[in-house]
Amino acid sequence: MNQARESSRRLADLLHRERSASADFLVALADFDRQRLWVQLGHACLLDFLHWELGLSRGTPRWSSHFERGNLVIHHILRTESGCDPNIE
């Protein structure tokens, strides 16, 4: 039972750190987009940067589940500030 409890605590800690890292990523991504730094790297929009530089899928709903809450933020960023439709493959 002790091993199970320790493993459970470790999993909870890892999940907490992953969520924190995801939030940090979203904040950094918003700043990156606000400054339009993706243009300096030769991309037409943030969505292209995310796909080509970071390897993320072009379809926002297919992004990793830990970005669920961020999907709305990222979808809004992509749609309104970058001029890309995140639903295009």
HTML snippet that shows the backbone in 3Dmol.js (N, CA, C, O; Angstrom):
<script src="https://3Dmol.org/build/3Dmol-min.js"></script>
<div id="view" style="width:600px;height:400px;position:relative"></div>
<script>
const pdb = `
ATOM      1  N   MET A   1       0.821  -1.199   0.000  1.00  0.00           N
ATOM      2  CA  MET A   1       0.000   0.000   0.000  1.00  0.00           C
ATOM      3  C   MET A   1       0.862   1.258   0.000  1.00  0.00           C
ATOM      4  O   MET A   1       0.520   2.241  -0.657  1.00  0.00           O
ATOM      5  N   ASN A   2       1.989   1.237   0.739  1.00  0.00           N
ATOM      6  CA  ASN A   2       2.865   2.401   0.778  1.00  0.00           C
ATOM      7  C   ASN A   2       3.425   2.741  -0.598  1.00  0.00           C
ATOM      8  O   ASN A   2       3.524   3.912  -0.967  1.00  0.00           O
ATOM      9  N   GLN A   3       3.791   1.705  -1.354  1.00  0.00           N
ATOM     10  CA  GLN A   3       4.322   1.945  -2.696  1.00  0.00           C
ATOM     11  C   GLN A   3       3.249   2.578  -3.580  1.00  0.00           C
ATOM     12  O   GLN A   3       3.536   3.491  -4.355  1.00  0.00           O
ATOM     13  N   ALA A   4       2.040   2.101  -3.466  1.00  0.00           N
ATOM     14  CA  ALA A   4       0.940   2.650  -4.260  1.00  0.00           C
ATOM     15  C   ALA A   4       0.695   4.110  -3.891  1.00  0.00           C
ATOM     16  O   ALA A   4       0.479   4.944  -4.770  1.00  0.00           O
ATOM     17  N   ARG A   5       0.728   4.424  -2.594  1.00  0.00           N
ATOM     18  CA  ARG A   5       0.505   5.800  -2.149  1.00  0.00           C
ATOM     19  C   ARG A   5       1.631   6.712  -2.625  1.00  0.00           C
ATOM     20  O   ARG A   5       1.374   7.825  -3.082  1.00  0.00           O
ATOM     21  N   GLU A   6       2.873   6.250  -2.522  1.00  0.00           N
ATOM     22  CA  GLU A   6       4.013   7.037  -2.985  1.00  0.00           C
ATOM     23  C   GLU A   6       3.939   7.274  -4.491  1.00  0.00           C
ATOM     24  O   GLU A   6       4.200   8.379  -4.967  1.00  0.00           O
ATOM     25  N   SER A   7       3.585   6.238  -5.226  1.00  0.00           N
ATOM     26  CA  SER A   7       3.448   6.384  -6.671  1.00  0.00           C
ATOM     27  C   SER A   7       2.328   7.357  -7.013  1.00  0.00           C
ATOM     28  O   SER A   7       2.458   8.159  -7.937  1.00  0.00           O
ATOM     29  N   SER A   8       1.238   7.288  -6.275  1.00  0.00           N
ATOM     30  CA  SER A   8       0.120   8.201  -6.492  1.00  0.00           C
ATOM     31  C   SER A   8       0.531   9.644  -6.233  1.00  0.00           C
ATOM     32  O   SER A   8       0.176  10.540  -6.998  1.00  0.00           O
ATOM     33  N   ARG A   9       1.270   9.868  -5.170  1.00  0.00           N
ATOM     34  CA  ARG A   9       1.754  11.229  -4.859  1.00  0.00           C
ATOM     35  C   ARG A   9       2.701  11.731  -5.943  1.00  0.00           C
ATOM     36  O   ARG A   9       2.643  12.894  -6.341  1.00  0.00           O
ATOM     37  N   ARG A  10       3.557  10.858  -6.409  1.00  0.00           N
ATOM     38  CA  ARG A  10       4.494  11.249  -7.471  1.00  0.00           C
ATOM     39  C   ARG A  10       3.741  11.618  -8.743  1.00  0.00           C
ATOM     40  O   ARG A  10       4.063  12.613  -9.393  1.00  0.00           O
ATOM     41  N   LEU A  11       2.754  10.828  -9.094  1.00  0.00           N
ATOM     42  CA  LEU A  11       1.946  11.142 -10.271  1.00  0.00           C
ATOM     43  C   LEU A  11       1.230  12.476 -10.120  1.00  0.00           C
ATOM     44  O   LEU A  11       1.174  13.263 -11.065  1.00  0.00           O
ATOM     45  N   ALA A  12       0.688  12.731  -8.945  1.00  0.00           N
ATOM     46  CA  ALA A  12       0.006  14.004  -8.695  1.00  0.00           C
ATOM     47  C   ALA A  12       0.984  15.168  -8.807  1.00  0.00           C
ATOM     48  O   ALA A  12       0.650  16.214  -9.366  1.00  0.00           O
ATOM     49  N   ASP A  13       2.185  14.988  -8.280  1.00  0.00           N
ATOM     50  CA  ASP A  13       3.204  16.037  -8.367  1.00  0.00           C
ATOM     51  C   ASP A  13       3.603  16.289  -9.820  1.00  0.00           C
ATOM     52  O   ASP A  13       3.716  17.440 -10.242  1.00  0.00           O
ATOM     53  N   LEU A  14       3.815  15.227 -10.579  1.00  0.00           N
ATOM     54  CA  LEU A  14       4.176  15.374 -11.989  1.00  0.00           C
ATOM     55  C   LEU A  14       3.066  16.080 -12.774  1.00  0.00           C
ATOM     56  O   LEU A  14       3.343  16.929 -13.621  1.00  0.00           O
ATOM     57  N   LEU A  15       1.820  15.726 -12.493  1.00  0.00           N
ATOM     58  CA  LEU A  15       0.700  16.369 -13.170  1.00  0.00           C
ATOM     59  C   LEU A  15       0.637  17.852 -12.823  1.00  0.00           C
ATOM     60  O   LEU A  15       0.374  18.684 -13.692  1.00  0.00           O
ATOM     61  N   HIS A  16       0.877  18.183 -11.568  1.00  0.00           N
ATOM     62  CA  HIS A  16       0.886  19.584 -11.144  1.00  0.00           C
ATOM     63  C   HIS A  16       1.975  20.360 -11.890  1.00  0.00           C
ATOM     64  O   HIS A  16       1.738  21.471 -12.363  1.00  0.00           O
ATOM     65  N   ARG A  17       3.164  19.771 -11.991  1.00  0.00           N
ATOM     66  CA  ARG A  17       4.264  20.434 -12.703  1.00  0.00           C
ATOM     67  C   ARG A  17       3.968  20.570 -14.193  1.00  0.00           C
ATOM     68  O   ARG A  17       4.314  21.579 -14.806  1.00  0.00           O
ATOM     69  N   GLU A  18       3.329  19.555 -14.776  1.00  0.00           N
ATOM     70  CA  GLU A  18       2.984  19.625 -16.190  1.00  0.00           C
ATOM     71  C   GLU A  18       1.979  20.758 -16.433  1.00  0.00           C
ATOM     72  O   GLU A  18       2.119  21.511 -17.396  1.00  0.00           O
ATOM     73  N   ARG A  19       0.982  20.879 -15.579  1.00  0.00           N
ATOM     74  CA  ARG A  19      -0.004  21.955 -15.723  1.00  0.00           C
ATOM     75  C   ARG A  19       0.649  23.318 -15.566  1.00  0.00           C
ATOM     76  O   ARG A  19       0.320  24.256 -16.292  1.00  0.00           O
ATOM     77  N   SER A  20       1.562  23.430 -14.631  1.00  0.00           N
ATOM     78  CA  SER A  20       2.271  24.688 -14.423  1.00  0.00           C
ATOM     79  C   SER A  20       3.105  25.037 -15.651  1.00  0.00           C
ATOM     80  O   SER A  20       3.122  26.185 -16.095  1.00  0.00           O
ATOM     81  N   ALA A  21       3.794  24.037 -16.196  1.00  0.00           N
ATOM     82  CA  ALA A  21       4.599  24.258 -17.400  1.00  0.00           C
ATOM     83  C   ALA A  21       3.703  24.642 -18.576  1.00  0.00           C
ATOM     84  O   ALA A  21       4.078  25.486 -19.390  1.00  0.00           O
ATOM     85  N   SER A  22       2.527  24.029 -18.669  1.00  0.00           N
ATOM     86  CA  SER A  22       1.591  24.363 -19.742  1.00  0.00           C
ATOM     87  C   SER A  22       1.141  25.816 -19.632  1.00  0.00           C
ATOM     88  O   SER A  22       1.052  26.522 -20.637  1.00  0.00           O
ATOM     89  N   ALA A  23       0.861  26.257 -18.418  1.00  0.00           N
ATOM     90  CA  ALA A  23       0.453  27.648 -18.212  1.00  0.00           C
ATOM     91  C   ALA A  23       1.592  28.587 -18.592  1.00  0.00           C
ATOM     92  O   ALA A  23       1.366  29.604 -19.248  1.00  0.00           O
ATOM     93  N   ASP A  24       2.812  28.253 -18.185  1.00  0.00           N
ATOM     94  CA  ASP A  24       3.980  29.065 -18.553  1.00  0.00           C
ATOM     95  C   ASP A  24       4.137  29.123 -20.069  1.00  0.00           C
ATOM     96  O   ASP A  24       4.443  30.177 -20.627  1.00  0.00           O
ATOM     97  N   PHE A  25       3.926  27.981 -20.735  1.00  0.00           N
ATOM     98  CA  PHE A  25       4.012  27.934 -22.188  1.00  0.00           C
ATOM     99  C   PHE A  25       2.988  28.872 -22.823  1.00  0.00           C
ATOM    100  O   PHE A  25       3.318  29.617 -23.746  1.00  0.00           O
ATOM    101  N   LEU A  26       1.765  28.839 -22.339  1.00  0.00           N
ATOM    102  CA  LEU A  26       0.716  29.681 -22.917  1.00  0.00           C
ATOM    103  C   LEU A  26       1.008  31.160 -22.727  1.00  0.00           C
ATOM    104  O   LEU A  26       0.753  31.960 -23.626  1.00  0.00           O
ATOM    105  N   VAL A  27       1.534  31.531 -21.578  1.00  0.00           N
ATOM    106  CA  VAL A  27       1.901  32.932 -21.334  1.00  0.00           C
ATOM    107  C   VAL A  27       3.028  33.341 -22.279  1.00  0.00           C
ATOM    108  O   VAL A  27       2.973  34.409 -22.888  1.00  0.00           O
ATOM    109  N   ALA A  28       4.047  32.494 -22.400  1.00  0.00           N
ATOM    110  CA  ALA A  28       5.167  32.795 -23.293  1.00  0.00           C
ATOM    111  C   ALA A  28       4.707  32.843 -24.751  1.00  0.00           C
ATOM    112  O   ALA A  28       5.167  33.681 -25.526  1.00  0.00           O
ATOM    113  N   LEU A  29       3.800  31.944 -25.115  1.00  0.00           N
ATOM    114  CA  LEU A  29       3.278  31.925 -26.473  1.00  0.00           C
ATOM    115  C   LEU A  29       2.503  33.206 -26.788  1.00  0.00           C
ATOM    116  O   LEU A  29       2.645  33.771 -27.873  1.00  0.00           O
ATOM    117  N   ALA A  30       1.692  33.653 -25.848  1.00  0.00           N
ATOM    118  CA  ALA A  30       0.937  34.897 -26.056  1.00  0.00           C
ATOM    119  C   ALA A  30       1.890  36.073 -26.246  1.00  0.00           C
ATOM    120  O   ALA A  30       1.660  36.927 -27.101  1.00  0.00           O
ATOM    121  N   ASP A  31       2.956  36.119 -25.454  1.00  0.00           N
ATOM    122  CA  ASP A  31       3.939  37.200 -25.586  1.00  0.00           C
ATOM    123  C   ASP A  31       4.671  37.100 -26.922  1.00  0.00           C
ATOM    124  O   ASP A  31       4.881  38.106 -27.598  1.00  0.00           O
ATOM    125  N   PHE A  32       5.054  35.889 -27.295  1.00  0.00           N
ATOM    126  CA  PHE A  32       5.725  35.639 -28.576  1.00  0.00           C
ATOM    127  C   PHE A  32       4.844  36.129 -29.724  1.00  0.00           C
ATOM    128  O   PHE A  32       5.325  36.759 -30.666  1.00  0.00           O
ATOM    129  N   ASP A  33       3.555  35.831 -29.631  1.00  0.00           N
ATOM    130  CA  ASP A  33       2.627  36.242 -30.680  1.00  0.00           C
ATOM    131  C   ASP A  33       2.395  37.747 -30.657  1.00  0.00           C
ATOM    132  O   ASP A  33       2.352  38.381 -31.712  1.00  0.00           O
ATOM    133  N   ARG A  34       2.246  38.318 -29.483  1.00  0.00           N
ATOM    134  CA  ARG A  34       2.014  39.760 -29.361  1.00  0.00           C
ATOM    135  C   ARG A  34       3.143  40.543 -30.032  1.00  0.00           C
ATOM    136  O   ARG A  34       2.909  41.582 -30.649  1.00  0.00           O
ATOM    137  N   GLN A  35       4.357  40.037 -29.904  1.00  0.00           N
ATOM    138  CA  GLN A  35       5.519  40.685 -30.526  1.00  0.00           C
ATOM    139  C   GLN A  35       5.704  40.257 -31.986  1.00  0.00           C
ATOM    140  O   GLN A  35       6.579  40.764 -32.687  1.00  0.00           O
ATOM    141  N   ARG A  36       4.871  39.324 -32.424  1.00  0.00           N
ATOM    142  CA  ARG A  36       4.929  38.809 -33.791  1.00  0.00           C
ATOM    143  C   ARG A  36       6.335  38.305 -34.145  1.00  0.00           C
ATOM    144  O   ARG A  36       6.818  38.524 -35.256  1.00  0.00           O
ATOM    145  N   LEU A  37       6.976  37.639 -33.204  1.00  0.00           N
ATOM    146  CA  LEU A  37       8.331  37.135 -33.424  1.00  0.00           C
ATOM    147  C   LEU A  37       8.373  36.026 -34.460  1.00  0.00           C
ATOM    148  O   LEU A  37       9.421  35.768 -35.052  1.00  0.00           O
ATOM    149  N   TRP A  38       7.253  35.374 -34.684  1.00  0.00           N
ATOM    150  CA  TRP A  38       7.191  34.327 -35.700  1.00  0.00           C
ATOM    151  C   TRP A  38       7.473  34.893 -37.094  1.00  0.00           C
ATOM    152  O   TRP A  38       7.938  34.168 -37.974  1.00  0.00           O
ATOM    153  N   VAL A  39       7.191  36.196 -37.301  1.00  0.00           N
ATOM    154  CA  VAL A  39       7.468  36.829 -38.596  1.00  0.00           C
ATOM    155  C   VAL A  39       8.971  36.837 -38.855  1.00  0.00           C
ATOM    156  O   VAL A  39       9.411  36.564 -39.972  1.00  0.00           O
ATOM    157  N   GLN A  40       9.758  37.148 -37.829  1.00  0.00           N
ATOM    158  CA  GLN A  40      11.218  37.194 -37.976  1.00  0.00           C
ATOM    159  C   GLN A  40      11.804  35.833 -38.323  1.00  0.00           C
ATOM    160  O   GLN A  40      12.911  35.741 -38.854  1.00  0.00           O
ATOM    161  N   LEU A  41      11.057  34.782 -38.022  1.00  0.00           N
ATOM    162  CA  LEU A  41      11.508  33.428 -38.340  1.00  0.00           C
ATOM    163  C   LEU A  41      10.986  32.956 -39.696  1.00  0.00           C
ATOM    164  O   LEU A  41      11.199  31.809 -40.089  1.00  0.00           O
ATOM    165  N   GLY A  42      10.300  33.853 -40.405  1.00  0.00           N
ATOM    166  CA  GLY A  42       9.851  33.550 -41.752  1.00  0.00           C
ATOM    167  C   GLY A  42       8.492  32.890 -41.865  1.00  0.00           C
ATOM    168  O   GLY A  42       8.165  32.326 -42.909  1.00  0.00           O
ATOM    169  N   HIS A  43       7.692  32.950 -40.805  1.00  0.00           N
ATOM    170  CA  HIS A  43       6.376  32.311 -40.841  1.00  0.00           C
ATOM    171  C   HIS A  43       5.288  33.337 -41.129  1.00  0.00           C
ATOM    172  O   HIS A  43       5.370  34.489 -40.701  1.00  0.00           O
ATOM    173  N   ALA A  44       4.266  32.900 -41.862  1.00  0.00           N
ATOM    174  CA  ALA A  44       3.161  33.782 -42.228  1.00  0.00           C
ATOM    175  C   ALA A  44       2.216  34.033 -41.057  1.00  0.00           C
ATOM    176  O   ALA A  44       1.515  35.044 -41.027  1.00  0.00           O
ATOM    177  N   CYS A  45       2.197  33.122 -40.101  1.00  0.00           N
ATOM    178  CA  CYS A  45       1.308  33.287 -38.956  1.00  0.00           C
ATOM    179  C   CYS A  45       1.795  32.410 -37.802  1.00  0.00           C
ATOM    180  O   CYS A  45       2.671  31.562 -37.978  1.00  0.00           O
ATOM    181  N   LEU A  46       1.229  32.623 -36.651  1.00  0.00           N
ATOM    182  CA  LEU A  46       1.603  31.858 -35.462  1.00  0.00           C
ATOM    183  C   LEU A  46       1.346  30.370 -35.666  1.00  0.00           C
ATOM    184  O   LEU A  46       2.143  29.537 -35.234  1.00  0.00           O
ATOM    185  N   LEU A  47       0.250  30.036 -36.314  1.00  0.00           N
ATOM    186  CA  LEU A  47      -0.073  28.637 -36.544  1.00  0.00           C
ATOM    187  C   LEU A  47       1.036  27.940 -37.333  1.00  0.00           C
ATOM    188  O   LEU A  47       1.410  26.810 -37.016  1.00  0.00           O
ATOM    189  N   ASP A  48       1.558  28.606 -38.353  1.00  0.00           N
ATOM    190  CA  ASP A  48       2.672  28.024 -39.115  1.00  0.00           C
ATOM    191  C   ASP A  48       3.885  27.807 -38.221  1.00  0.00           C
ATOM    192  O   ASP A  48       4.530  26.762 -38.301  1.00  0.00           O
ATOM    193  N   PHE A  49       4.204  28.781 -37.369  1.00  0.00           N
ATOM    194  CA  PHE A  49       5.325  28.632 -36.433  1.00  0.00           C
ATOM    195  C   PHE A  49       5.116  27.415 -35.531  1.00  0.00           C
ATOM    196  O   PHE A  49       6.014  26.589 -35.370  1.00  0.00           O
ATOM    197  N   LEU A  50       3.929  27.315 -34.950  1.00  0.00           N
ATOM    198  CA  LEU A  50       3.652  26.202 -34.041  1.00  0.00           C
ATOM    199  C   LEU A  50       3.788  24.856 -34.750  1.00  0.00           C
ATOM    200  O   LEU A  50       4.285  23.886 -34.177  1.00  0.00           O
ATOM    201  N   HIS A  51       3.351  24.813 -35.971  1.00  0.00           N
ATOM    202  CA  HIS A  51       3.414  23.558 -36.721  1.00  0.00           C
ATOM    203  C   HIS A  51       4.844  23.226 -37.148  1.00  0.00           C
ATOM    204  O   HIS A  51       5.329  22.126 -36.883  1.00  0.00           O
ATOM    205  N   TRP A  52       5.514  24.163 -37.801  1.00  0.00           N
ATOM    206  CA  TRP A  52       6.826  23.885 -38.379  1.00  0.00           C
ATOM    207  C   TRP A  52       7.966  23.918 -37.373  1.00  0.00           C
ATOM    208  O   TRP A  52       8.889  23.109 -37.463  1.00  0.00           O
ATOM    209  N   GLU A  53       7.920  24.836 -36.423  1.00  0.00           N
ATOM    210  CA  GLU A  53       9.031  24.966 -35.468  1.00  0.00           C
ATOM    211  C   GLU A  53       8.857  24.073 -34.237  1.00  0.00           C
ATOM    212  O   GLU A  53       9.831  23.530 -33.715  1.00  0.00           O
ATOM    213  N   LEU A  54       7.614  23.925 -33.777  1.00  0.00           N
ATOM    214  CA  LEU A  54       7.385  23.163 -32.547  1.00  0.00           C
ATOM    215  C   LEU A  54       6.776  21.790 -32.792  1.00  0.00           C
ATOM    216  O   LEU A  54       6.667  20.979 -31.872  1.00  0.00           O
ATOM    217  N   GLY A  55       6.378  21.531 -34.035  1.00  0.00           N
ATOM    218  CA  GLY A  55       5.840  20.213 -34.368  1.00  0.00           C
ATOM    219  C   GLY A  55       4.426  19.957 -33.882  1.00  0.00           C
ATOM    220  O   GLY A  55       4.000  18.804 -33.805  1.00  0.00           O
ATOM    221  N   LEU A  56       3.693  21.005 -33.555  1.00  0.00           N
ATOM    222  CA  LEU A  56       2.316  20.822 -33.099  1.00  0.00           C
ATOM    223  C   LEU A  56       1.392  20.654 -34.299  1.00  0.00           C
ATOM    224  O   LEU A  56       1.644  21.203 -35.371  1.00  0.00           O
ATOM    225  N   SER A  57       0.340  19.903 -34.109  1.00  0.00           N
ATOM    226  CA  SER A  57      -0.631  19.682 -35.168  1.00  0.00           C
ATOM    227  C   SER A  57      -1.308  20.989 -35.552  1.00  0.00           C
ATOM    228  O   SER A  57      -1.509  21.861 -34.706  1.00  0.00           O
ATOM    229  N   ARG A  58      -1.657  21.125 -36.815  1.00  0.00           N
ATOM    230  CA  ARG A  58      -2.364  22.313 -37.274  1.00  0.00           C
ATOM    231  C   ARG A  58      -3.792  22.339 -36.757  1.00  0.00           C
ATOM    232  O   ARG A  58      -4.414  23.400 -36.738  1.00  0.00           O
ATOM    233  N   GLY A  59      -4.325  21.207 -36.341  1.00  0.00           N
ATOM    234  CA  GLY A  59      -5.686  21.141 -35.822  1.00  0.00           C
ATOM    235  C   GLY A  59      -5.686  21.306 -34.311  1.00  0.00           C
ATOM    236  O   GLY A  59      -5.339  20.373 -33.586  1.00  0.00           O
ATOM    237  N   THR A  60      -6.067  22.470 -33.832  1.00  0.00           N
ATOM    238  CA  THR A  60      -6.036  22.762 -32.397  1.00  0.00           C
ATOM    239  C   THR A  60      -6.662  21.655 -31.551  1.00  0.00           C
ATOM    240  O   THR A  60      -6.088  21.297 -30.523  1.00  0.00           O
ATOM    241  N   PRO A  61      -7.815  21.093 -31.936  1.00  0.00           N
ATOM    242  CA  PRO A  61      -8.401  20.052 -31.081  1.00  0.00           C
ATOM    243  C   PRO A  61      -7.531  18.822 -30.921  1.00  0.00           C
ATOM    244  O   PRO A  61      -7.734  18.044 -29.989  1.00  0.00           O
ATOM    245  N   ARG A  62      -6.566  18.628 -31.806  1.00  0.00           N
ATOM    246  CA  ARG A  62      -5.700  17.460 -31.698  1.00  0.00           C
ATOM    247  C   ARG A  62      -4.467  17.699 -30.844  1.00  0.00           C
ATOM    248  O   ARG A  62      -3.665  16.788 -30.638  1.00  0.00           O
ATOM    249  N   TRP A  63      -4.309  18.919 -30.346  1.00  0.00           N
ATOM    250  CA  TRP A  63      -3.163  19.174 -29.480  1.00  0.00           C
ATOM    251  C   TRP A  63      -3.289  18.361 -28.214  1.00  0.00           C
ATOM    252  O   TRP A  63      -4.383  17.943 -27.834  1.00  0.00           O
ATOM    253  N   SER A  64      -2.173  18.143 -27.569  1.00  0.00           N
ATOM    254  CA  SER A  64      -2.127  17.358 -26.342  1.00  0.00           C
ATOM    255  C   SER A  64      -3.187  17.810 -25.346  1.00  0.00           C
ATOM    256  O   SER A  64      -3.478  19.000 -25.229  1.00  0.00           O
ATOM    257  N   SER A  65      -3.756  16.852 -24.636  1.00  0.00           N
ATOM    258  CA  SER A  65      -4.883  17.154 -23.752  1.00  0.00           C
ATOM    259  C   SER A  65      -4.531  18.125 -22.638  1.00  0.00           C
ATOM    260  O   SER A  65      -5.427  18.776 -22.100  1.00  0.00           O
ATOM    261  N   HIS A  66      -3.272  18.247 -22.273  1.00  0.00           N
ATOM    262  CA  HIS A  66      -2.938  19.177 -21.200  1.00  0.00           C
ATOM    263  C   HIS A  66      -3.038  20.635 -21.637  1.00  0.00           C
ATOM    264  O   HIS A  66      -2.848  21.539 -20.824  1.00  0.00           O
ATOM    265  N   PHE A  67      -3.336  20.870 -22.922  1.00  0.00           N
ATOM    266  CA  PHE A  67      -3.565  22.223 -23.394  1.00  0.00           C
ATOM    267  C   PHE A  67      -5.051  22.527 -23.529  1.00  0.00           C
ATOM    268  O   PHE A  67      -5.430  23.534 -24.127  1.00  0.00           O
ATOM    269  N   GLU A  68      -5.900  21.648 -22.969  1.00  0.00           N
ATOM    270  CA  GLU A  68      -7.343  21.819 -23.133  1.00  0.00           C
ATOM    271  C   GLU A  68      -7.813  23.228 -22.829  1.00  0.00           C
ATOM    272  O   GLU A  68      -8.477  23.853 -23.656  1.00  0.00           O
ATOM    273  N   ARG A  69      -7.478  23.730 -21.661  1.00  0.00           N
ATOM    274  CA  ARG A  69      -7.906  25.079 -21.299  1.00  0.00           C
ATOM    275  C   ARG A  69      -7.248  26.116 -22.195  1.00  0.00           C
ATOM    276  O   ARG A  69      -7.859  27.126 -22.546  1.00  0.00           O
ATOM    277  N   GLY A  70      -6.020  25.865 -22.555  1.00  0.00           N
ATOM    278  CA  GLY A  70      -5.306  26.796 -23.405  1.00  0.00           C
ATOM    279  C   GLY A  70      -5.805  26.821 -24.834  1.00  0.00           C
ATOM    280  O   GLY A  70      -5.586  27.796 -25.553  1.00  0.00           O
ATOM    281  N   ASN A  71      -6.478  25.755 -25.254  1.00  0.00           N
ATOM    282  CA  ASN A  71      -6.975  25.723 -26.625  1.00  0.00           C
ATOM    283  C   ASN A  71      -7.839  26.925 -26.941  1.00  0.00           C
ATOM    284  O   ASN A  71      -7.737  27.499 -28.025  1.00  0.00           O
ATOM    285  N   LEU A  72      -8.685  27.310 -26.004  1.00  0.00           N
ATOM    286  CA  LEU A  72      -9.534  28.474 -26.250  1.00  0.00           C
ATOM    287  C   LEU A  72      -8.691  29.724 -26.408  1.00  0.00           C
ATOM    288  O   LEU A  72      -8.952  30.551 -27.282  1.00  0.00           O
ATOM    289  N   VAL A  73      -7.672  29.864 -25.559  1.00  0.00           N
ATOM    290  CA  VAL A  73      -6.785  31.017 -25.644  1.00  0.00           C
ATOM    291  C   VAL A  73      -6.014  30.989 -26.954  1.00  0.00           C
ATOM    292  O   VAL A  73      -5.964  31.987 -27.673  1.00  0.00           O
ATOM    293  N   ILE A  74      -5.417  29.850 -27.261  1.00  0.00           N
ATOM    294  CA  ILE A  74      -4.623  29.736 -28.472  1.00  0.00           C
ATOM    295  C   ILE A  74      -5.522  29.898 -29.705  1.00  0.00           C
ATOM    296  O   ILE A  74      -5.146  30.573 -30.664  1.00  0.00           O
ATOM    297  N   HIS A  75      -6.695  29.287 -29.678  1.00  0.00           N
ATOM    298  CA  HIS A  75      -7.616  29.423 -30.799  1.00  0.00           C
ATOM    299  C   HIS A  75      -7.939  30.899 -31.023  1.00  0.00           C
ATOM    300  O   HIS A  75      -7.968  31.365 -32.162  1.00  0.00           O
ATOM    301  N   HIS A  76      -8.180  31.627 -29.945  1.00  0.00           N
ATOM    302  CA  HIS A  76      -8.476  33.055 -30.055  1.00  0.00           C
ATOM    303  C   HIS A  76      -7.274  33.816 -30.626  1.00  0.00           C
ATOM    304  O   HIS A  76      -7.428  34.665 -31.504  1.00  0.00           O
ATOM    305  N   ILE A  77      -6.090  33.505 -30.122  1.00  0.00           N
ATOM    306  CA  ILE A  77      -4.870  34.158 -30.609  1.00  0.00           C
ATOM    307  C   ILE A  77      -4.708  33.895 -32.099  1.00  0.00           C
ATOM    308  O   ILE A  77      -4.477  34.821 -32.876  1.00  0.00           O
ATOM    309  N   LEU A  78      -4.828  32.642 -32.493  1.00  0.00           N
ATOM    310  CA  LEU A  78      -4.635  32.280 -33.889  1.00  0.00           C
ATOM    311  C   LEU A  78      -5.662  32.955 -34.792  1.00  0.00           C
ATOM    312  O   LEU A  78      -5.335  33.427 -35.881  1.00  0.00           O
ATOM    313  N   ARG A  79      -6.902  32.991 -34.326  1.00  0.00           N
ATOM    314  CA  ARG A  79      -7.979  33.528 -35.146  1.00  0.00           C
ATOM    315  C   ARG A  79      -7.926  35.039 -35.247  1.00  0.00           C
ATOM    316  O   ARG A  79      -8.119  35.590 -36.331  1.00  0.00           O
ATOM    317  N   THR A  80      -7.667  35.727 -34.130  1.00  0.00           N
ATOM    318  CA  THR A  80      -7.803  37.179 -34.119  1.00  0.00           C
ATOM    319  C   THR A  80      -6.503  37.934 -34.364  1.00  0.00           C
ATOM    320  O   THR A  80      -6.513  38.969 -35.030  1.00  0.00           O
ATOM    321  N   GLU A  81      -5.400  37.445 -33.847  1.00  0.00           N
ATOM    322  CA  GLU A  81      -4.166  38.219 -33.939  1.00  0.00           C
ATOM    323  C   GLU A  81      -3.251  37.753 -35.052  1.00  0.00           C
ATOM    324  O   GLU A  81      -2.504  38.552 -35.616  1.00  0.00           O
ATOM    325  N   SER A  82      -3.299  36.472 -35.376  1.00  0.00           N
ATOM    326  CA  SER A  82      -2.353  35.956 -36.359  1.00  0.00           C
ATOM    327  C   SER A  82      -2.957  35.826 -37.747  1.00  0.00           C
ATOM    328  O   SER A  82      -2.230  35.700 -38.731  1.00  0.00           O
ATOM    329  N   GLY A  83      -4.261  35.857 -37.831  1.00  0.00           N
ATOM    330  CA  GLY A  83      -4.903  35.754 -39.124  1.00  0.00           C
ATOM    331  C   GLY A  83      -4.939  34.338 -39.684  1.00  0.00           C
ATOM    332  O   GLY A  83      -5.207  34.155 -40.872  1.00  0.00           O
ATOM    333  N   CYS A  84      -4.677  33.348 -38.864  1.00  0.00           N
ATOM    334  CA  CYS A  84      -4.727  31.956 -39.314  1.00  0.00           C
ATOM    335  C   CYS A  84      -5.964  31.287 -38.737  1.00  0.00           C
ATOM    336  O   CYS A  84      -6.399  31.602 -37.629  1.00  0.00           O
ATOM    337  N   ASP A  85      -6.514  30.374 -39.491  1.00  0.00           N
ATOM    338  CA  ASP A  85      -7.625  29.572 -38.994  1.00  0.00           C
ATOM    339  C   ASP A  85      -7.053  28.291 -38.434  1.00  0.00           C
ATOM    340  O   ASP A  85      -6.513  27.488 -39.195  1.00  0.00           O
ATOM    341  N   PRO A  86      -7.150  28.061 -37.116  1.00  0.00           N
ATOM    342  CA  PRO A  86      -6.549  26.874 -36.515  1.00  0.00           C
ATOM    343  C   PRO A  86      -7.239  25.576 -36.911  1.00  0.00           C
ATOM    344  O   PRO A  86      -6.752  24.500 -36.564  1.00  0.00           O
ATOM    345  N   ASN A  87      -8.343  25.642 -37.616  1.00  0.00           N
ATOM    346  CA  ASN A  87      -9.050  24.433 -38.010  1.00  0.00           C
ATOM    347  C   ASN A  87      -8.648  23.934 -39.403  1.00  0.00           C
ATOM    348  O   ASN A  87      -9.186  22.941 -39.892  1.00  0.00           O
ATOM    349  N   ILE A  88      -7.712  24.624 -40.026  1.00  0.00           N
ATOM    350  CA  ILE A  88      -7.235  24.211 -41.354  1.00  0.00           C
ATOM    351  C   ILE A  88      -6.078  23.248 -41.201  1.00  0.00           C
ATOM    352  O   ILE A  88      -5.138  23.516 -40.452  1.00  0.00           O
ATOM    353  N   GLU A  89      -6.137  22.135 -41.902  1.00  0.00           N
ATOM    354  CA  GLU A  89      -5.048  21.145 -41.849  1.00  0.00           C
ATOM    355  C   GLU A  89      -3.849  21.644 -42.581  1.00  0.00           C
ATOM    356  O   GLU A  89      -2.833  20.951 -42.646  1.00  0.00           O
TER     357      GLU A  89
END
`;
const viewer = $3Dmol.createViewer("view");
viewer.addModel(pdb, "pdb");
viewer.setStyle({}, {cartoon: {color: "spectrum"}});
viewer.zoomTo();
viewer.render();
</script>
